[in-house]
Amino acid sequence: MTNLVILIPIALFLGAAGLAAFLWSLKSGQYDDLDGAAERILIDDDAPDGTKSEDD
């Protein structure tokens, strides 16, 4: 029973810390562009023959 007196506040603190971290990530814009990171891997930056592309 005395273990619950210690474990319940620890669990509440960890839950509040996780919620605070999630809210901070929302405010800092971590979830603004979800499609950009997924599509960035598909963009080929290098020319196939190893020369620089015209965009550089």
C-alpha positions as CSV (number, residue, x, y, z in Angstrom):
1,M,0.0,0.0,0.0
2,T,2.8,2.4,0.7
3,N,4.2,1.8,-2.8
4,L,1.0,3.4,-4.2
5,V,1.7,6.5,-2.2
6,I,5.0,6.9,-4.1
7,L,4.0,5.5,-7.5
8,I,0.8,7.5,-8.1
9,P,2.4,10.9,-7.8
10,I,5.3,9.7,-10.0
11,A,2.8,8.5,-12.7
12,L,0.9,11.8,-12.5
13,F,4.1,13.8,-12.9
14,L,5.2,11.7,-15.9
15,G,1.8,12.1,-17.5
16,A,1.9,15.9,-17.0
17,A,5.4,16.0,-18.3
18,G,4.4,14.1,-21.5
19,L,1.4,16.4,-22.0
20,A,3.6,19.5,-21.6
21,A,6.1,18.1,-24.1
22,F,3.3,17.4,-26.6
23,L,1.8,20.9,-26.1
24,W,5.2,22.5,-26.5
25,S,5.8,20.5,-29.8
26,L,2.4,21.8,-31.1
27,K,3.3,25.4,-30.3
28,S,6.8,25.1,-31.9
29,G,5.3,23.9,-35.2
30,Q,6.5,20.3,-35.2
31,Y,3.3,19.1,-36.9
32,D,2.8,21.9,-39.4
33,D,4.1,20.2,-42.6
34,L,3.5,16.5,-42.3
35,D,3.5,15.8,-46.1
36,G,6.8,17.7,-46.8
37,A,9.0,15.3,-44.9
38,A,7.3,12.3,-46.6
39,E,7.7,13.7,-50.1
40,R,11.2,15.1,-49.6
41,I,12.7,11.6,-49.8
42,L,11.3,11.3,-53.4
43,I,13.0,14.4,-54.7
44,D,16.3,13.6,-56.5
45,D,18.8,16.3,-55.9
46,D,21.7,14.9,-57.9
47,A,21.9,14.5,-61.6
48,P,22.2,10.9,-62.8
49,D,25.6,11.4,-64.5
50,G,27.2,13.1,-61.5
51,T,27.3,16.6,-63.0
52,K,25.7,19.5,-61.3
53,S,22.0,20.2,-62.1
54,E,20.8,23.5,-63.5
55,D,19.2,24.4,-60.2
56,D,22.5,24.7,-58.4
